[in-house]
């Protein structure tokens, strides 16, 4: 055991007794490099004398496919294809209605389409690289409804004609663009088929309201169709609620030139993100999905409805073998494999959620205490996350909650594509650890 040199002066007659022995206990714990936070709960001196610290509880971990996630009530939509050398290929696409900028538009006599432009506003963040990608756009033939919930595995029927003509673009989320002579915020702008525009001009009788129009024209499906090499491609973050995210028809009629009308996406249109993951090139992941015992070495988490880690503590109740205990602090430490931290960054936050008897998930009581108490944020210096689960584990050892384990998932998984390679419960260098400090109850 490594000893730290400590220098202090003690007046023995004045401190001799229980306080002196307590000081010796605390000094010994410091000298043994055991980190015990005694400030969380102030305990009577008798309890402190019975304080036990352990970081050797067995942790079982393995990787599972994530369930689909709801993506129709989100702030950002994802678009693009990225090939991660460890996680395989991820593709994100978008289904969206268009709504009217004005009801009952008047296109004038004999309107003729000049061009059709689809604009999609960037959020400045993205995942992967800014390699060129190929966009395809299709007309949706299934009705979208505000009364329905849409999840990331949902697909809708669509026409087979690519309205964008396999448009190749190079993402530029930091570069402003000029549209109609005005400098605008960064956005993707792609020309669509004039046939679509003329069809819309010819059906202005279907534009008396959003309800009538969306029943007639169901919406668009937007995707990229690339097969990038490993470490190429990217997942772009788009703000489709922005007023500049829209479809614009440029046209003229029998009496006027240079006319235009907008069809909006915005907050009134139903839209959702669709995610696809191809792990066929990710040998370590496919092996672990088939053999859960491999998760004791490494596990994986991935946003965009990709992967999650299941965790449980099979020997937790052993701390009650000699009677009831009060848990002063319970902290799960999750370390990343530093060699796998991609240049695009790991998730900013992970979330630890409970599992019930039928496999449903629930929020742990500790999470309601706030981020400072609960944790979950990425520590870039230590390359790790921690979770304070003191309250939850107290309920478990008191048999008030049945323990069915936990899932470790990415926070905000519907609006990002980040991922993490995590040391499993038995990793030799970066093990997942449960750090417990507890006292015996009388």
C-alpha positions in Angstrom: 0.0 0.0 0.0 1.4 3.3 -1.0 1.9 5.8 1.9 1.6 9.5 1.6 3.7 11.7 3.9 1.6 13.7 6.3 3.0 16.4 8.5 0.9 17.7 11.5 1.2 18.4 15.3 -1.4 17.0 17.7 -1.8 17.9 21.4 -2.5 14.3 22.5 -4.0 15.0 26.0 -6.7 17.3 24.4 -7.7 15.1 21.5 -7.2 11.6 23.0 -10.3 9.5 22.9 -12.9 8.8 20.3 -12.0 11.9 18.2 -8.4 10.8 18.1 -9.3 7.4 16.8 -11.6 8.9 14.3 -8.7 11.1 13.0 -6.5 8.0 12.7 -9.2 6.2 10.7 -9.5 9.2 8.3 -5.7 9.6 8.0 -5.4 5.9 7.1 -8.0 6.2 4.4 -6.2 9.1 2.9 -2.9 7.3 3.1 -4.4 4.4 1.2 -5.6 6.6 -1.6 -9.2 5.8 -1.0 -11.5 8.7 -1.9 -14.4 8.9 0.6 -16.6 12.0 0.4 -17.8 12.4 4.0 -19.4 15.8 3.3 -22.5 14.6 1.5 -24.2 13.4 4.7 -23.1 14.5 8.1 -23.1 11.3 10.2 -22.8 10.8 14.0 -19.3 9.9 15.2 -20.5 6.3 16.0 -21.6 5.8 12.4 -18.3 7.2 11.0 -16.4 4.7 13.0 -18.3 1.9 11.1 -17.8 3.6 7.7 -17.0 1.1 4.9 -15.7 1.9 1.5 -15.7 -0.5 -1.4 -15.0 -0.3 -5.1 -14.9 -4.0 -5.8 -18.6 -4.8 -6.3 -19.0 -6.9 -9.4 -20.3 -5.0 -12.5 -21.9 -6.8 -15.4 -22.1 -5.0 -18.7 -23.0 -5.7 -22.3 -24.2 -3.9 -25.4 -27.8 -4.0 -26.8 -29.5 -2.5 -29.8 -31.3 0.6 -28.8 -35.1 0.7 -29.2 -36.6 3.2 -31.7 -36.9 6.7 -30.3 -39.5 9.4 -30.9 -38.4 12.0 -33.4 -41.4 14.1 -34.3 -41.2 16.5 -31.4 -37.6 17.5 -31.6 -35.7 20.8 -32.1 -33.3 19.5 -34.8 -33.5 17.0 -37.6 -30.5 14.9 -38.8 -29.6 14.3 -42.4 -26.6 12.5 -43.9 -24.5 9.3 -44.0 -21.4 8.6 -41.9 -19.2 5.6 -41.9 -17.6 5.1 -38.5 -14.6 2.6 -38.6 -15.8 1.1 -35.2 -19.6 1.5 -35.4 -20.3 1.0 -39.1 -22.6 3.1 -41.2 -25.3 5.5 -39.9 -27.8 7.1 -42.2 -30.3 9.8 -41.1 -33.2 11.0 -43.3 -36.3 13.2 -42.9 -40.0 12.9 -43.6 -41.8 16.3 -43.6 -45.0 17.9 -44.5 -45.1 21.3 -46.2 -47.7 23.9 -45.1 -49.0 27.1 -46.7 -47.5 30.5 -46.2 -50.9 31.9 -47.1 -54.3 30.3 -47.5 -56.0 30.6 -50.9 -53.0 32.0 -52.9 -53.8 33.6 -56.2 -51.2 32.5 -58.9 -52.9 34.6 -61.6 -53.9 33.5 -65.1 -51.9 30.7 -66.7 -49.1 30.4 -64.1 -45.9 28.7 -65.4 -43.1 27.4 -63.2 -39.6 28.8 -63.6 -37.8 26.9 -60.9 -38.3 25.1 -57.5 -35.9 25.5 -54.6 -35.8 23.5 -51.4 -34.0 25.3 -48.5 -32.9 23.6 -45.3 -31.3 25.7 -42.6 -28.2 24.4 -40.9 -27.6 24.2 -37.2 -23.9 24.9 -36.9 -23.1 21.6 -35.3 -22.6 18.3 -37.2 -21.0 14.9 -36.6 -18.3 13.4 -38.9 -16.8 15.3 -41.7 -18.0 17.8 -44.3 -17.4 15.6 -47.3 -19.7 16.0 -50.3 -23.0 14.1 -50.2 -25.7 13.2 -52.6 -29.2 14.3 -51.8 -32.4 12.7 -53.1 -35.9 14.0 -52.5 -39.2 12.1 -53.0 -42.8 12.9 -52.7 -44.5 11.1 -49.8 -47.7 9.2 -50.5 -48.7 8.3 -46.9 -50.6 10.8 -44.9 -48.8 12.4 -41.9 -51.0 13.3 -38.9 -50.5 15.6 -35.9 -52.5 13.1 -33.9 -49.8 10.4 -34.4 -46.4 9.8 -32.8 -43.5 9.1 -35.2 -40.5 7.0 -34.2 -37.0 6.7 -35.8 -37.7 3.3 -37.3 -40.9 4.5 -39.1 -40.9 4.5 -42.9 -43.6 5.9 -45.2 -44.5 5.1 -48.8 -43.2 7.5 -51.5 -43.1 7.9 -55.2 -40.1 6.5 -57.0 -39.1 9.7 -58.8 -36.1 11.6 -57.3 -37.1 15.2 -57.4 -33.6 16.4 -56.7 -31.9 14.4 -59.5 -29.2 13.0 -57.1 -28.0 16.5 -56.2 -24.4 16.6 -55.0 -23.6 19.2 -52.4 -20.7 20.0 -50.0 -22.0 20.8 -46.6 -21.1 24.3 -45.4 -22.8 24.9 -42.0 -20.7 28.0 -41.2 -21.1 29.8 -44.6 -23.8 32.3 -45.3 -25.5 32.2 -48.7 -27.2 34.7 -50.9 -30.8 34.0 -51.9 -32.8 36.4 -54.1 -30.1 39.0 -53.7 -30.2 38.9 -49.9 -27.5 37.4 -47.6 -29.0 34.6 -45.5 -27.8 32.3 -42.7 -26.1 29.0 -43.7 -28.5 26.6 -45.5 -28.7 23.8 -48.0 -30.4 24.9 -51.2 -31.3 22.4 -53.9 -33.3 22.7 -57.1 -36.1 20.3 -57.4 -38.1 19.1 -60.5 -40.1 21.8 -62.3 -42.8 19.1 -62.8 -43.5 19.2 -59.0 -43.7 23.0 -59.1 -46.1 23.1 -62.1 -48.3 20.5 -60.5 -48.6 22.6 -57.4 -49.4 25.8 -59.4 -52.1 23.9 -61.2 -53.8 22.9 -58.0 -54.3 26.1 -56.1 -57.9 25.0 -55.4 -56.2 22.5 -52.9 -54.8 25.4 -50.9 -57.7 26.7 -48.9 -56.2 25.6 -45.6 -53.2 23.5 -44.3 -55.5 20.6 -43.6 -56.8 20.6 -47.2 -53.3 21.0 -48.7 -51.5 18.4 -46.6 -54.3 15.9 -47.5 -53.6 16.6 -51.1 -49.8 16.9 -51.0 -48.5 14.6 -48.3 -45.0 15.9 -48.0 -41.3 15.1 -48.9 -38.8 12.5 -48.0 -35.2 13.8 -47.9 -32.2 11.4 -47.8 -28.6 11.0 -48.8 -27.6 8.0 -50.8 -23.8 7.8 -50.3 -21.6 4.8 -49.3 -18.7 6.7 -47.8 -15.3 5.1 -46.9 -14.5 4.6 -43.2 -14.1 8.0 -41.4 -15.9 9.8 -44.2 -19.3 11.3 -44.6 -21.2 13.2 -42.0 -24.5 13.7 -40.1 -25.7 17.2 -40.5 -27.9 19.0 -37.9 -30.8 21.0 -39.5 -33.1 23.5 -38.1 -36.4 22.9 -40.0 -38.3 25.1 -37.6 -36.6 28.1 -39.0 -38.7 30.2 -41.3 -36.1 29.9 -44.1 -36.5 26.1 -44.2 -39.1 25.9 -47.0 -40.0 25.1 -50.6 -40.1 28.1 -52.9 -41.8 28.1 -56.3 -40.6 30.8 -58.8 -43.1 31.4 -61.6 -44.6 33.8 -64.0 -48.2 34.2 -65.3 -49.9 35.8 -68.2 -49.4 39.3 -66.9 -46.4 39.2 -64.5 -42.9 37.9 -64.3 -40.6 37.1 -61.3 -43.2 35.8 -58.9 -42.8 33.4 -56.0 -44.7 31.5 -53.4 -43.4 29.7 -50.3 -44.5 26.4 -48.7 -43.2 26.2 -45.2 -41.9 23.4 -42.9 -41.6 25.3 -39.6 -43.4 24.4 -36.4 -46.8 23.7 -38.0 -45.6 20.9 -40.3 -45.4 17.3 -39.1 -41.9 15.9 -39.6 -39.7 13.3 -38.1 -36.2 11.8 -38.5 -35.5 8.2 -39.6 -32.3 6.4 -38.7 -30.6 3.3 -40.2 -27.6 1.5 -38.8 -25.5 -1.0 -40.7 -23.1 -2.8 -38.3 -21.9 -5.4 -40.9 -18.4 -3.8 -40.9 -18.3 -3.4 -37.1 -17.0 -6.8 -36.1 -16.5 -6.1 -32.4 -20.1 -4.8 -32.1 -21.7 -7.7 -34.1 -19.8 -10.2 -32.0 -20.9 -8.7 -28.7 -24.6 -8.5 -29.8 -24.3 -12.2 -30.4 -22.3 -13.0 -27.2 -23.1 -10.8 -24.2 -20.1 -12.0 -22.2 -17.9 -10.0 -24.5 -19.3 -6.8 -22.8 -17.1 -7.4 -19.8 -14.2 -6.0 -21.8 -15.8 -3.1 -23.8 -19.4 -1.9 -24.3 -20.8 0.6 -26.7 -23.3 3.5 -26.7 -24.5 5.3 -29.8 -27.1 8.0 -30.3 -29.7 8.1 -33.1 -31.3 4.9 -31.9 -28.1 3.0 -32.2 -26.7 1.1 -29.2 -27.0 1.1 -25.4 -25.2 -0.6 -22.5 -27.0 -2.8 -20.0 -25.5 -2.7 -16.5 -26.3 -4.5 -13.2 -24.6 -5.3 -9.9 -25.2 -9.0 -9.1 -23.5 -8.9 -5.7 -25.0 -5.6 -4.4 -27.1 -7.2 -1.7 -23.9 -8.7 -0.1 -23.3 -5.5 1.8 -26.4 -6.3 3.8 -25.2 -9.8 4.9 -24.4 -8.5 8.4 -27.6 -6.5 8.6 -29.2 -3.3 7.2 -26.9 -0.5 5.9 -27.1 3.2 5.2 -25.5 4.1 1.9 -23.6 7.4 2.3 -22.6 7.5 -1.3 -22.9 5.3 -4.4 -21.1 6.4 -7.5 -20.9 4.6 -10.8 -17.8 5.6 -12.8 -17.8 4.9 -16.5 -14.4 5.2 -18.3 -13.9 5.6 -22.1 -11.3 3.7 -24.0 -9.0 6.7 -24.8 -7.8 5.1 -28.0 -11.4 5.1 -29.4 -12.3 8.7 -28.6 -13.0 9.9 -32.1 -11.9 13.4 -33.3 -15.7 14.2 -33.5 -16.1 13.9 -29.8 -17.9 11.5 -27.4 -21.5 12.3 -26.2 -21.6 15.4 -24.0 -23.9 13.6 -21.6 -24.9 10.1 -20.9 -28.0 9.0 -18.9 -28.4 6.1 -16.5 -32.0 4.8 -16.4 -33.6 2.1 -14.4 -35.3 -1.0 -15.9 -38.5 -2.5 -14.5 -39.8 -6.1 -14.4 -41.2 -6.0 -17.9 -38.3 -4.2 -19.5 -39.7 -0.6 -19.4 -37.4 2.2 -18.3 -37.8 4.9 -15.7 -35.9 7.9 -14.3 -33.8 7.3 -11.2 -34.7 9.3 -8.1 -31.2 10.8 -8.0 -31.7 12.4 -11.4 -34.3 14.7 -10.0 -31.7 16.2 -7.7 -30.0 18.0 -10.6 -26.9 17.5 -12.7 -24.5 18.5 -10.0 -25.7 15.7 -7.7 -26.6 13.1 -10.4 -23.7 13.6 -12.9 -23.7 12.2 -16.4 -21.5 14.9 -18.0 -18.4 14.0 -19.8 -15.1 14.8 -18.0 -12.7 15.4 -20.9 -9.6 15.4 -18.6 -10.3 12.0 -17.1 -12.2 10.7 -20.1 -15.0 9.4 -18.0 -18.6 9.9 -16.7 -19.9 9.4 -13.2 -23.4 8.9 -11.8 -24.5 9.4 -8.2 -27.1 6.8 -7.6 -27.1 6.8 -3.8 -30.8 7.2 -3.3 -31.7 4.5 -5.8 -29.4 1.9 -4.4 -30.6 2.7 -0.9 -34.1 1.8 -2.1 -32.7 -1.4 -3.6 -30.9 -2.6 -0.5 -33.9 -1.7 1.6 -36.0 -3.9 -0.8 -38.3 -1.0 -1.7 -37.3 -1.3 -5.3 -36.6 -4.5 -7.2 -33.3 -4.3 -9.1 -33.5 -5.3 -12.7 -30.4 -3.4 -13.8 -29.9 -0.2 -15.8 -29.4 1.1 -19.3 -26.7 3.6 -20.1 -27.9 5.7 -23.1 -26.9 8.9 -24.9 -28.7 12.1 -23.7 -30.5 13.8 -26.6 -30.1 10.8 -28.8 -32.8 12.0 -31.3 -30.8 15.1 -32.3 -27.2 13.8 -32.5 -25.1 10.9 -33.7 -22.3 10.7 -31.2 -21.0 7.4 -29.8 -18.7 6.0 -27.1 -16.6 2.9 -26.4 -16.7 2.2 -22.7 -14.6 0.0 -20.5 -16.7 -3.0 -19.3 -17.1 -4.4 -15.9 -13.9 -6.5 -16.1 -11.7 -4.3 -18.3 -8.1 -4.5 -17.0 -7.3 -0.8 -17.4 -10.6 1.1 -17.8 -13.1 -0.9 -15.7 -16.6 0.3 -15.0 -16.7 0.7 -11.2 -19.3 1.0 -8.5 -17.9 3.0 -5.6 -19.8 2.5 -2.4 -19.5 4.2 1.0 -21.9 2.8 3.7 -22.4 2.3 7.4 -24.1 -0.5 9.3 -27.4 0.4 10.9 -28.0 -0.7 14.5 
